Amino acid sequence: MNVIRGFATTFKHLLEEPTTLNYPEQVRPFQERFKGRHHLRRYDNGLEKCIGCALCAAACPADAIWVEAAENTDEERYSPGERYAKTYEINMLRCIFCGYCEDACPTQAIELGHEHRMSFTDRRDAIYTKQMLIDPVPEGGRETPQEVEPGVFTRPIPDMENPL
Amino acid sequence: MAEQKLVTITIDGKAYQVPAGENLVDAARNHADNQIPVFCYHPKMAPVGMCRMCLVEMGTPERDPNTREIVHDEDGNVKVRWMPKLQTACTQTVSDGMYIRTTTDQVADARNNVLEFLLTSHPLDCPVCDKGGECALQDLTMAHGPGKTRMVFSEKMHLDKIVPLGDLIVLDEERCIQCARCIRFQDEIVGDDVLAFHERGRTLRIITKSDPGFDTYFSGNTTDICPVGALTTVDFRFGARPWEMTSVPSIDPWDAAGSNISLDMRLDRDFGGRAMIKRVMPRQNEWVNEIWISDKVRFGHHFTRAEERICAPLLRNNGNLNEVSWTEALDTVAGVLKAANGDIGLIVGSGASNEDLWALRQVVNGLGSERLGAWPVTHTGGELIAQVGVGKGTNLGKLGKGDVVLIVASDIEEEVPIWRLRIKQAHDRGAAVIVANARKTRMDDFASHTFRYEAGKAAHWLADLKKSAPEAAEAVKSAANLIILTGAEGLTLEGHAALMQAAANLLIETGHVGKPNNGLLSTFPGANGVGQYYLGYTPEQSVAMAAKPPKVLLVAQADMLADDPSVAAWLDKVETIISFSMLPDGITAKFAKVVLPIQSFAERDGTFTNGERRVQRFYTAQGPMGWSLPLWQIANRLGEKLGQGKAKLSAAAVMKEIAASVPAFEGMDYRALSKVEKQYPDVGGASDSYYYSGTACKNTGGLGVVIPTAADKGETVKAGEVKLPAVPKAGKGEFVIIPSTRLYNREAQFKLSTVVHPRVMVPFAEINSADAAKLGITSGDVVQISANGGSVRVRANVNGGAPEGSVVLPRHLTDEPVPMAITVGQVSKV
């Protein structure tokens, strides 16, 4: 009798859908709040949201973020505020993907996305630079640095709406 | 000092004994560890009670109207009659029986309300603000302010964000909380009254009244004492967040004041990911610079990491300098030195540390030469400083009523700005400041008496003070304390020697030696001009070398060709020149056979002896540039090659040897030099990061040790003979050339600080109006001035700054050298 019951279980599972996926051809959908690699966001007009305040670096428990700031001018404008990140680097070998940087960011410039497939053959490659982290310029936007009209961006920290 | 009278005050129910007359805020901090919050009050300035942050409850014990006895309540406690309204603590001095409450609801409420009011128009810039993280407004809001805002952000007052106040300081009008600290600093402490409030009420803002804007040598200090981020420096703007930087104690490398500074370091990609100086901040040393530094110190740090720096040893082959290894370079130098048979000279600039001077001297002495020249050859009389220099325990900040400061032949604002600032304050406290010079200088504005003498005749004037200036002689005689400060402006080396002797004689005659706040000071050039004397280097030796050039000359950290046109001629006669240099200069370009790259003050540790003979330590902050080495180490390695013993491993070991060998430095190992003690006004306390709501200037690197003078040690000092020198006389068609000093100039090191370039004067010369009329020159004309075998083209400045028959020619403004001592020359219109 036990033998029959055992085989019944086996045959039942033969007919069921497999629970494993054919990774990497197939990818399981992510939880919305999954914390993957960071993205530096842009406004719709292409300006960078990051104002180079380095609060992410200060909040980082793993000391993975390195920010160097510089001053915007109307001739060469990167972000709507007074200051922008001249250098923005994240050492992905150090990062523990806790998302504290996201919490610390006053302009919601840094967000942890869903990208998690990162592999390196060299330690130096693990340092993601600003060019690697920043989103592409959205349609209708312009690449930074932008030359803008004087007197438009006068606030040190921009309002969080899309400028213009 | 008289015993200080103590009074009893009661703060929050606890009685404290505090010195009478102390400010209540200071007393609470120093004795009761009660940090009454302040914005406008600063212990270095008179209280104004503008910000209302320091409100406290104040009362006096109730007394019986009939018996005048203090009334007690049923529990036996003193019945206090509290004032109906809160009082500003900063405008109160402590008095006996004063009662203070700082923790009541009324006080907490007041603080809360003051902060809320300040924040009504304060922008939320904290993430991008340079002060964010070391901001008093941030921290006091956290401690005492409202947790939530009742304001609508979009309704905040918007003012201009980037308002340049001059070329170095930028004002953010929105962030300003109108405490007027910067205005009061400029007015009260510096005496350059260049800032002011403009308009009233909500549009009240700070403006600069001067042209060019913010025209002062001390502007950077306003950014330190600013309790918010309203004032930022062009140099540091957005450079780093305060918490990212590491402060390394260091010493001002430019002048005899030896201001204590901190080098705030942070890694930077632009500097190859290495630590670089982000900003220079003052470090509290109440004996030396209090908490102030000049803008030259603050902004002149760029040479330490300049691309121009020599990064490898260079050897001349067929006229070209080629990079070689240290081994090859040192072998070559050792070979040259051995072959010289002791006919070796050494000239060291005034920027070299005590360790460098000692180590180089060992090498040269070991080869049988005693020719140790100090450079530049403007100031002398080190032996008199060692005899009757300002007494141990001298503090310019303690001079006051009854004291006299006699300044002769110095444009002290340009030469040692910190001394000028502190003597100006002594004048404000009632000290008589007597200024004597051949021409008008800035210090005249802060002088009780000014005197003029004929160009070059400073010693004549001082030696015969009774006749030449009876008033001054009288003041000097009756002075409680007397400091005589000499410069070398408009003097030859002999002229300065005579002036120093005359000054020493006057001090000895009037008995003003061997006591604190009494004695002789001189504006020796560079950071270690006095150290040179103590380690055996004299300018007279340099002069002797010019007369009889040695076969091999070692030139260390001295840009000799930029100092005088006549130098090139005698350097030509030297067979081999070895240069120890940080930057390419005239010697490395044409003369040197070997160039050995040395490190700047930021890359190494060492000690400087300042003008007041205080030996002070500076620490390693920055990594070395290329293959450069500290000067003492190069000398040590060279000594090793020459068989003079093993090279020392650290600067500390060199200093230990100095302490053991040179009596003046007895006991001065690095541990003794890095001792700190509590200073007042106190930086520390509950919060280390603030100095009364300004940026902290905490001293962790040491206060230094003063070398005692002979008079300090109780030895009898005797007046000497003043050898009055001949004064250059201008013949027909000639002028007396008086070289002067400018703080901002085009010296090889300083010109690499591009932020200061807008403040450096176009090369000029001051010409007397009578002479100008004769030559048909007006202000702005280009004139050619020829003297000492060189000639320069500069703009004429006819504004009464030069005495008739002479031309005041600032040094180091032109690319070509101008004379460093008084001489005669021709002037012609171009």
Interface residues (C-beta under 8 A of the other chain):
Chain A: I51 G52 C53 A54 L55 A57 A58 W66 E68 A69 A70 E71 G81 E82 R83 K86 T87 P106 T154 R155 P156 I157
Chain B: P123 L124 D125 P127 V128 C129 G132 H158 K161 I162 D172 R237 F238 G239 A240 R241 W243 E244 L267 D268 R269 D270
